[in-house]
Amino acid sequence: MNEKIYNKLVRDKIPEIIETDNRKCEVELVDKNELIELLNIKLLEEVNEYLESSDIEELADILEVIYSIIKQRDISIDEVESIRIKKNNERGGFDKGIKLIKVYKKEETSY
């Protein structure tokens, strides 16, 4: 028998898709704490996949994982969006492409 071990979080319909493809799989439902840990790992995985490919589908996967983390942590999307807007208003976004090179103390002038 040819098997591949994944031992990672997958989308909810993946087991169905595997069964439809005339294959079998072994799954386990995890508790909320482990789910949050696995979502954090999945977030890194998806970010790395995006960095390697620049594929818009990977951005969609990143958002899906972020939405799941928000839901599991009992936070509303509106709360996250409100924080994002507040930070954008106070500190700006990343649209201008400003790269900070260094920060140093201004020379004091004596009178």
N, C-alpha and C positions, 0 to 999 in steps of 0.2 A: 504494500500500500504506500502510495506517495503522499506524504503530508508535509505541511509547512507550518511552523509554529510562529504565531504573531504576538500573542500575549499583550495586546494593546487595545485601546478604546477605538471602536468603529462606529459608524453611523447606524442608526436604529434598524434600517432595512437591509443591512448587509447580510445577516443570516438568511433572510428570505431569498435574496438574490443568489446566494450560494446554493441553497436548496433547489431553486429553480434551474440552476445550471447542472443539476443532477450530481451534486457533490454534498458532502456532509460537513458539519462544523460543530465544534464544541464551544459553548459560550458560558459566561457566568455573569450574573447581575451583581453589581457592586453597591455598597452603601454610599450615602451622600459624601462622606469624608473622602473615601477612596475615589469617588467620581470626580471630585474637585481636583484631587492630585493628578488623576489621569487626564483631566481637561487641561491642566497646566502643562503637562508633558505634550499633549496633542497640540497645544498652541505653539510651543517651540518647534514641533515637527512641521506644522503648517507654515510657520514663518520661514523656516529653513528651506522648505520646498519652494516658497515664493521667491526667496533670495536666489535660488539656483535657476529658476525658470522665468521669473517676471510674468508668469501667467495669471491672467485675471481670475481664473477659476480658483487659484490658490488664495487670492484675496477674499473671494467668497467663502472659502473654507475657513479662513481666519475669522471672518465675521461670524460664521456659524458657531465656531468654538467660543468666541467672546460672548455671544448671546446666551450660550449654554452656561457659561461661567456666571454671568449676571443672574440668570434664572436660579441656578443652584445656590447662589449666595443670597437669595431673596432680596435682590436689589432690582429696582425698576429701571427700564431703559430710559425713562424720563429723568430719573435721578442722575444717571450717568451722563446723559446728554446735557443736563443743566450744569453739571460740573465741567464738562468739556467746553461749553459756551462761556462759562465764567472764566476759566483759565485762558481761553482764547481772547476774551475781552481784556483781561489783565496783563497777559504775557505774550499775546499774539499766537498765530499758528505757525506753520512751516512753509507757507506759500512763497516767501521771498527768497528762500535758499540762503539764509545767512549762516555762515560757518564761523564760529567763534575760534579765533586763533590763540589769543592769550589775554589775560587781564593783568594789569599792573597798577600800582599806586601812582596817582598824579604827583608831580613834583610840587612841593609847597613853595609858594612865593612869599618872600619876606619883605615887609615894607618898612 
